[in-house]
C-alpha cells in the first residue's frame, strides 16, 4: 500500500469537508420552475403534513460524507419549500456514507420536477454522479398499508435502526404483482418493522423501502434473503442499506413519517 504523507491525509479530509458543505451550498441555488414484524397501528393523522402521497422519490449521491458532518439544517429549509413536497426520510449509506433519501410528493408531476431541477443542481454543484427514481404511490397503497407503512398513515411501533432500499429489474404493473403472497413472508422477516412498496413510474420496476430494527437485521435481509427472491424472478436487482439513527434528527426535521 502506498504510504500517505500527513499533507495528503489532510487534503483528503479537507476535500470531504468541502463535499459535505457543498450539499448545503447547492441547495441555496435559486432554481427555476430481532423479531417478527409487529404491525403498526391503524391510526391516521389527517393533518396538513400527512396527506396521502401520490408519488415517491428515491435519491442517492455518489459521495462519501459522514452524516454527522452534513449541514442538513440548511438543506432541509430548501427542500421543504420545493413544490409538492410532503416529507423526506434521510439516508446515510452503511459502509460508504452515501447521502440520499426517500421523499413523498403530492403528485407525480412535482416529483418529476424535483428530480429534473433541484436534485440535479445539487449533484452538479458537487461534481458527483447521482441516482434518482420516481414511483407511483397510488398503485402501492393497499400493499403498503398491509405492511404497516407510516407513509400511508400507520403509527410507527418503534423508531427504525436501518432502512433497506430494493429494486428489481422487471416490468410488472403493480396490479399484477404478487404482493398478497409476498407480504405474509415479509411479516416473518427478522427485525422488519414496516415496508413501503415501490412501483417504478414508466418502468413498473418492483421494490420498496423496508424499515428494520437494527443494521444487522437489515444487512441479513439485503445480503442473504433478498437475492434469493430476485433469483426466483430471474432478474437483476439493486439493494442498499442505510443507517437510520445517524439521520434521525434530519429526518424529523422534514416530517419523516417513521418518527412520532
C-alpha positions as CSV (number, residue, x, y, z in Angstrom):
1,X,0.0,0.0,0.0
2,X,1.3,3.4,-0.9
3,X,2.3,5.5,2.2
4,X,0.3,8.7,2.6
5,X,2.0,11.8,3.9
6,X,0.4,13.9,6.5
7,X,-0.2,16.6,3.9
8,X,-2.1,14.1,1.6
9,X,-4.2,12.9,4.5
10,X,-5.1,16.4,5.5
11,X,-6.0,17.2,1.8
12,X,-8.4,14.2,1.7
13,X,-10.1,15.3,4.9
14,X,-10.4,18.8,3.7
15,X,-12.0,17.6,0.4
16,X,-14.6,15.6,2.3
17,X,-15.5,18.6,4.4
18,X,-15.9,20.6,1.1
19,X,-18.2,18.0,-0.3
20,X,-20.4,18.0,2.8
21,X,-20.6,21.7,2.8
22,X,-21.3,21.9,-0.9
23,X,-24.5,20.0,-0.4
24,X,-25.9,22.9,1.6
25,X,-24.4,25.4,-0.7
26,X,-26.0,23.8,-3.7
27,X,-29.4,23.8,-2.0
28,X,-29.2,27.6,-1.7
29,X,-29.2,27.9,-5.5
30,X,-32.5,29.6,-6.6
31,X,-33.9,27.2,-9.2
32,X,-36.5,27.9,-11.8
33,X,-39.8,26.2,-12.4
34,X,-34.8,-9.1,16.4
35,X,-38.2,-10.4,15.9
36,X,-41.1,-10.8,13.5
37,X,-42.9,-7.9,12.1
38,X,-45.1,-6.1,14.7
39,X,-47.8,-4.3,12.6
40,X,-48.2,-0.6,13.1
41,X,-51.4,0.8,14.4
42,X,-54.2,1.9,12.1
43,X,-54.5,5.4,13.4
44,X,-54.1,8.1,10.8
45,X,-53.0,11.7,11.3
46,X,-55.0,13.8,8.8
47,X,-53.1,17.0,9.4
48,X,-51.8,19.2,6.6
49,X,-48.4,17.4,6.5
50,X,-49.8,13.9,6.5
51,X,-51.9,14.0,3.2
52,X,-51.8,10.8,1.2
53,X,-48.7,10.9,-1.1
54,X,-49.2,10.4,-4.9
55,X,-45.5,9.9,-5.7
56,X,-42.3,8.8,-4.1
57,X,-38.8,9.9,-5.0
58,X,-35.6,8.0,-4.2
59,X,-32.2,9.8,-4.4
60,X,-28.6,8.9,-3.7
61,X,-25.4,10.9,-4.3
62,X,-22.2,9.1,-5.2
63,X,-20.2,10.7,-2.4
64,X,-18.7,9.6,0.9
65,X,-19.8,12.2,3.5
66,X,-20.2,11.1,7.2
67,X,-23.7,12.3,8.1
68,X,-22.7,13.9,11.4
69,X,-20.7,16.4,9.3
70,X,-23.5,17.3,7.0
71,X,-25.2,20.8,7.3
72,X,-28.6,19.2,6.8
73,X,-30.5,22.0,8.6
74,X,-29.8,24.4,5.7
75,X,-30.6,21.8,3.1
76,X,-33.9,20.9,4.9
77,X,-35.1,24.5,4.6
78,X,-34.7,24.4,0.9
79,X,-36.2,21.0,0.4
80,X,-39.2,21.9,2.5
81,X,-40.0,24.7,0.1
82,X,-40.0,22.6,-3.1
83,X,-43.4,22.5,-4.8
84,X,-45.5,19.5,-3.8
85,X,-43.0,18.3,-1.1
86,X,-44.7,16.4,1.8
87,X,-41.9,14.7,3.7
88,X,-38.4,13.1,3.5
89,X,-36.5,10.4,5.3
90,X,-32.8,10.9,5.0
91,X,-30.5,8.0,4.1
92,X,-26.8,7.5,5.1
93,X,-25.2,4.6,3.4
94,X,-23.8,1.8,5.6
95,X,-20.2,1.3,4.7
96,X,-19.9,4.1,2.2
97,X,-21.5,7.2,3.7
98,X,-23.5,8.0,0.6
99,X,-26.3,10.5,1.1
100,X,-29.8,10.4,-0.1
101,X,-33.4,9.7,0.9
102,X,-37.0,8.7,0.2
103,X,-39.4,11.5,-0.3
104,X,-43.2,11.9,-0.6
105,X,-44.8,14.3,-3.1
106,X,-48.4,15.4,-3.7
107,X,-48.2,14.5,-7.4
108,X,-46.1,12.7,-10.0
109,X,-45.5,16.0,-11.7
110,X,-44.0,17.7,-8.7
111,X,-41.9,14.6,-8.0
112,X,-40.6,14.7,-11.6
113,X,-39.8,18.4,-11.3
114,X,-37.7,17.8,-8.2
115,X,-35.8,15.0,-10.0
116,X,-35.1,17.2,-13.1
117,X,-34.3,20.5,-11.4
118,X,-33.4,20.7,-7.8
119,X,-31.6,17.5,-7.2
120,X,-29.5,17.5,-10.4
121,X,-28.4,21.0,-9.4
122,X,-27.1,19.7,-6.0
123,X,-25.2,16.9,-7.8
124,X,-23.9,19.2,-10.4
125,X,-22.5,21.7,-7.9
126,X,-20.8,18.8,-6.1
127,X,-19.4,17.4,-9.3
128,X,-20.7,13.9,-8.5
129,X,-22.9,11.3,-10.1
130,X,-26.4,10.7,-8.8
131,X,-29.3,8.2,-8.7
132,X,-32.9,9.3,-8.8
133,X,-36.1,7.3,-9.1
134,X,-39.8,8.3,-9.3
135,X,-42.5,5.9,-8.1
136,X,-46.3,5.9,-8.4
137,X,-47.7,5.9,-4.9
138,X,-51.3,5.4,-5.7
139,X,-50.9,1.8,-7.0
140,X,-49.0,0.6,-3.9
141,X,-51.2,2.0,-1.2
142,X,-53.1,-1.2,-0.3
143,X,-49.9,-3.4,-0.3
144,X,-48.1,-0.8,1.8
145,X,-50.9,-0.4,4.3
146,X,-50.9,-4.1,4.8
147,X,-47.2,-3.9,5.8
148,X,-47.8,-1.1,8.3
149,X,-46.3,1.7,6.2
150,X,-46.2,5.0,8.0
151,X,-46.3,6.7,4.6
152,X,-50.0,5.7,4.4
153,X,-50.9,6.7,8.0
154,X,-49.9,3.7,10.1
155,X,-48.5,4.7,13.5
156,X,-44.8,3.5,13.9
157,X,-44.4,0.9,16.6
158,X,-40.7,1.9,17.1
159,X,-38.0,4.1,15.6
160,X,-36.1,2.3,12.8
161,X,-32.4,1.4,13.2
162,X,-31.9,0.9,9.5
163,X,-33.5,1.0,6.1
164,X,-33.1,-1.3,3.1
165,X,-33.9,0.0,-0.4
166,X,-34.6,-2.6,-3.0
167,X,-35.5,-2.5,-6.7
168,X,-35.8,-5.5,-9.1
169,X,-35.2,-5.0,-12.8
170,X,-38.6,-6.3,-14.0
171,X,-41.5,-4.7,-15.8
172,X,-44.6,-5.8,-13.8
173,X,-47.6,-3.5,-13.5
174,X,-48.2,-3.4,-9.8
175,X,-51.8,-4.7,-10.1
176,X,-50.3,-7.9,-11.4
177,X,-47.6,-8.1,-8.7
178,X,-48.0,-11.0,-6.3
179,X,-47.8,-8.8,-3.2
180,X,-50.6,-10.7,-1.4
181,X,-48.4,-13.7,-1.4
182,X,-45.2,-11.8,-0.6
183,X,-46.4,-9.8,2.4
184,X,-47.1,-12.8,4.7
185,X,-43.5,-13.9,4.0
186,X,-42.1,-10.5,4.8
187,X,-44.0,-10.3,8.0
188,X,-41.9,-13.2,9.2
189,X,-38.6,-11.4,8.4
190,X,-36.5,-11.0,11.5
191,X,-36.4,-7.4,12.6
192,X,-38.7,-5.9,10.0
193,X,-40.8,-3.1,11.3
194,X,-42.7,-1.9,8.1
195,X,-42.4,-1.9,4.3
196,X,-43.2,0.7,1.7
197,X,-43.8,-0.9,-1.6
198,X,-42.5,1.0,-4.7
199,X,-43.6,0.7,-8.3
200,X,-41.4,2.5,-10.9
201,X,-43.0,5.3,-12.9
202,X,-43.0,4.3,-16.6
203,X,-40.9,1.2,-15.9
204,X,-43.0,-0.8,-13.5
205,X,-40.0,-2.0,-11.5
206,X,-40.8,-3.6,-8.2
207,X,-39.1,-2.7,-4.9
208,X,-39.5,-0.9,-1.7
209,X,-38.1,0.7,1.5
210,X,-38.0,-1.8,4.4
211,X,-37.6,-0.4,7.9
212,X,-35.6,-2.6,10.3
213,X,-34.8,-2.5,14.0
214,X,-31.1,-2.9,13.5
215,X,-28.4,-2.6,10.8
216,X,-27.5,-6.2,11.4
217,X,-31.0,-7.5,10.5
218,X,-31.2,-5.1,7.6
219,X,-27.9,-6.5,6.2
220,X,-29.1,-10.0,6.7
221,X,-32.1,-9.2,4.6
222,X,-30.2,-7.4,1.9
223,X,-27.3,-9.7,1.6
224,X,-28.7,-13.2,2.4
225,X,-32.5,-13.2,1.8
226,X,-33.4,-10.7,-0.9
227,X,-31.0,-12.1,-3.5
228,X,-32.9,-15.4,-3.3
229,X,-36.2,-13.6,-4.1
230,X,-34.6,-11.9,-7.1
231,X,-33.1,-15.2,-8.3
232,X,-36.6,-16.8,-8.3
233,X,-37.7,-13.9,-10.6
234,X,-34.6,-14.4,-12.8
235,X,-33.9,-10.7,-12.6
236,X,-31.1,-8.3,-11.7
237,X,-31.6,-6.2,-8.6
238,X,-30.4,-3.3,-6.6
239,X,-30.1,-3.2,-2.8
240,X,-28.9,-0.5,-0.4
241,X,-28.6,-0.5,3.4
242,X,-28.8,2.8,5.3
243,X,-28.2,3.7,8.9
244,X,-31.4,5.3,10.2
245,X,-30.1,6.5,13.6
246,X,-27.4,8.9,12.3
247,X,-30.0,10.7,10.2
248,X,-33.0,10.7,12.6
249,X,-32.8,14.3,13.6
250,X,-32.5,15.4,10.0
251,X,-35.5,13.2,9.0
252,X,-37.6,14.5,11.9
253,X,-36.8,18.0,10.5
254,X,-38.6,17.1,7.3
255,X,-41.6,15.4,8.9
256,X,-40.5,11.8,8.2
257,X,-43.5,9.5,8.9
258,X,-41.2,7.0,10.6
259,X,-41.0,9.0,13.7
260,X,-43.8,10.0,16.1
